[in-house]
Amino acid sequence: MIAIVVLGWLPAVAWWLVARTRRIGWIVGLALLGWAAVATVAVTAFPRAQAEVSVGYLPVAVTIVGVGRAVENRRLGRAERPRGSWLYRIAVVLAALVAGICAPFSFYVFNSEPFIPSADELLPVPAGLSTTVEEPAGHPCGSGVCGRFITVTGRSGQPTSDVYDQVRQHLIGRGWDLGNGGQSCRPTGWLLDRRSMCVSVFARDSAVHVSFEGPRAWP
């Protein structure tokens, strides 16, 4: 995540190094800011698009910078020694490496490794219920799948069946299609992220247990 944030600044840095006019500089700068806002909103509103946005952000941003520089060169002619030209070249090379190498590698990583589901898939639970989250430790993954386990208990004297129904309806309200049972799977991404996440809800020992599994997409 840190690498994505850092590399996401490359187009803005590259443009700052070579911008020659205030007008076009502001136009391209605002275009980069707008694209960053669109990417942020897209990931927030459509979490399943995270892989596509992460991979596609940099190529679009670099294209915006390239168009801005081409427009300036056409209007003003090519500068003999552009300000910060060598830093600009480094930024362009890094961006090209990310687009050409890191993007395919990200596609492989997204699908070939299992993942630990977030407890936020369930939390916070409805008022009156208590939870115990078993934090993954040691070897939380095995046989191509990682797990997250949460125990839910109700108020004193509350039947376990009622707690089970509350938890089940809570998950349905969060988009899980549990049907008439307590198990379901759904994809975590769209085109690039081919993994799925599964949930299982069952009652045992006067408590309701919720397990999330994040398997890899490829064997």
C-alpha positions in Angstrom: 0.0 0.0 0.0 2.8 2.4 0.9 4.5 1.7 -2.5 1.2 2.5 -4.3 0.9 5.8 -2.5 4.5 6.8 -3.2 4.4 5.8 -6.8 1.1 7.5 -7.3 2.9 10.8 -6.8 5.3 10.2 -9.7 3.2 11.8 -12.4 2.6 14.9 -10.2 6.4 15.2 -9.5 7.2 14.6 -13.2 4.9 17.4 -14.3 6.1 19.8 -11.6 9.6 19.3 -13.0 8.8 20.1 -16.6 5.8 22.5 -16.5 6.7 25.7 -18.4 3.5 27.7 -18.4 1.2 28.6 -15.5 -2.0 28.0 -17.5 -1.3 24.6 -18.9 0.5 23.7 -15.6 -2.7 24.4 -13.7 -4.9 22.5 -16.2 -2.7 19.4 -16.1 -2.3 19.7 -12.3 -6.1 19.8 -11.8 -6.5 16.9 -14.2 -4.1 14.8 -12.1 -5.9 15.9 -9.0 -9.2 15.0 -10.5 -8.0 11.6 -11.6 -6.7 10.9 -8.1 -10.0 11.9 -6.7 -11.9 9.6 -9.2 -9.6 6.7 -8.3 -10.1 7.3 -4.6 -13.9 7.5 -4.9 -14.0 4.4 -7.2 -12.1 2.3 -4.6 -14.3 3.6 -1.8 -17.6 3.1 -3.6 -16.6 -0.1 -5.4 -14.1 -2.1 -3.2 -14.0 -4.9 -5.7 -12.4 -2.5 -8.2 -9.3 -2.0 -6.1 -7.1 -4.2 -8.3 -8.2 -2.5 -11.5 -7.8 1.0 -10.0 -4.4 0.2 -8.5 -3.0 -1.2 -11.8 -4.6 1.4 -14.1 -4.0 4.6 -12.1 -0.4 5.2 -13.1 -0.7 4.7 -16.9 -3.6 7.1 -17.0 -1.8 9.7 -14.9 1.4 9.4 -17.0 -0.7 9.9 -20.2 -2.1 13.1 -18.7 1.4 14.4 -18.1 2.6 13.3 -21.5 -0.3 15.2 -23.2 0.4 18.3 -21.1 4.1 18.3 -22.1 3.3 17.7 -25.8 0.9 20.7 -25.8 3.6 22.9 -24.2 6.3 21.8 -26.6 3.9 22.5 -29.5 3.1 26.0 -28.4 6.5 27.0 -27.0 8.9 24.7 -28.9 11.2 22.3 -27.2 13.3 23.6 -24.4 17.1 23.1 -24.8 17.5 22.1 -21.2 14.2 21.5 -19.5 14.2 22.2 -15.8 14.8 19.0 -13.9 15.0 17.0 -17.1 17.0 14.2 -15.6 14.6 13.8 -12.7 11.8 13.8 -15.2 13.4 11.0 -17.1 13.8 9.0 -13.9 10.2 9.5 -13.0 9.1 8.4 -16.5 11.3 5.3 -16.4 9.9 4.4 -12.9 6.4 4.9 -14.1 7.0 2.7 -17.2 8.5 0.0 -15.0 5.4 0.1 -12.7 3.1 -0.1 -15.7 5.0 -2.7 -17.6 6.3 -4.9 -14.8 4.5 -4.2 -11.5 1.1 -4.4 -13.1 1.4 -7.9 -14.4 3.2 -8.9 -11.2 0.3 -7.5 -9.2 -2.2 -9.6 -11.3 -0.2 -12.7 -10.3 0.0 -11.7 -6.6 -3.7 -10.8 -6.4 -4.6 -14.4 -7.5 -1.8 -16.7 -6.4 -1.8 -16.0 -2.7 -4.5 -16.6 -0.1 -5.5 -13.6 2.1 -6.7 -13.0 5.6 -10.2 -11.5 5.5 -10.9 -8.3 7.4 -12.9 -8.5 10.6 -14.8 -5.5 9.2 -16.8 -7.9 7.1 -18.8 -8.5 10.3 -17.9 -5.8 12.7 -19.5 -3.8 14.2 -22.3 -6.2 15.2 -25.8 -5.1 16.2 -26.2 -3.5 19.7 -26.4 -6.0 22.5 -24.0 -8.5 21.0 -20.4 -9.1 22.1 -17.6 -10.4 19.9 -14.2 -12.0 20.4 -11.9 -11.8 17.3 -9.3 -14.4 17.1 -6.4 -12.6 15.6 -4.3 -14.7 13.2 -1.1 -15.8 14.7 1.6 -18.4 13.9 0.3 -20.0 10.8 -3.2 -18.6 10.0 -3.0 -19.9 6.4 -2.8 -23.5 5.1 -3.6 -25.4 2.0 -4.1 -22.3 0.0 -6.6 -20.6 2.3 -6.4 -18.1 5.2 -9.0 -17.8 8.0 -10.5 -15.2 10.3 -12.6 -16.4 13.2 -15.1 -14.4 15.3 -17.2 -15.6 18.2 -20.4 -13.7 18.9 -22.4 -13.9 22.2 -25.6 -12.3 23.2 -27.1 -10.7 26.3 -27.4 -12.8 29.5 -30.2 -15.3 29.0 -30.6 -14.6 25.3 -31.1 -17.9 23.3 -28.3 -18.8 21.0 -30.8 -19.2 18.2 -31.7 -15.6 18.5 -28.1 -14.5 18.4 -27.6 -16.7 15.3 -30.6 -15.1 13.6 -29.3 -11.6 14.4 -25.8 -12.4 13.0 -27.2 -14.0 9.9 -29.5 -11.1 9.2 -26.6 -8.7 9.9 -24.5 -10.5 7.2 -27.3 -10.5 4.8 -27.6 -6.7 5.3 -23.9 -6.5 4.3 -24.5 -8.1 1.0 -23.9 -11.8 1.8 -26.4 -14.1 0.1 -26.8 -16.7 2.8 -30.1 -18.1 1.4 -31.6 -20.6 3.8 -28.2 -21.7 5.2 -25.2 -20.3 7.0 -22.6 -20.5 4.2 -21.9 -18.3 1.2 -19.0 -17.2 -1.1 -18.6 -14.1 -3.2 -15.9 -12.6 -5.4 -13.6 -10.0 -3.9 -12.7 -8.4 -7.3 -13.8 -8.0 -10.9 -11.4 -8.8 -13.8 -7.9 -8.8 -12.3 -8.7 -10.1 -8.8 -10.2 -13.5 -9.4 -10.3 -14.5 -5.7 -13.4 -15.2 -3.6 -14.2 -14.9 0.1 -16.4 -17.3 2.0 -18.3 -17.1 5.2 -19.7 -19.8 7.5 -22.0 -19.1 10.5 -22.9 -21.8 13.0 -23.9 -22.1 16.7 -21.9 -24.1 19.1 -21.2 -24.0 22.9 -23.8 -21.3 23.6 -22.2 -18.9 21.1 -22.3 -18.2 17.4 -19.1 -18.7 15.5 -18.4 -16.8 12.2 -15.5 -17.9 10.1 -14.2 -16.1 7.0 -11.9 -17.8 4.5 -9.8 -16.1 1.9 -8.5 -18.7 -0.6 -6.2 -18.1 -3.5 -7.7 -18.1 -7.0 -5.2 -20.4 -8.6 -4.1 -23.8 -7.4 
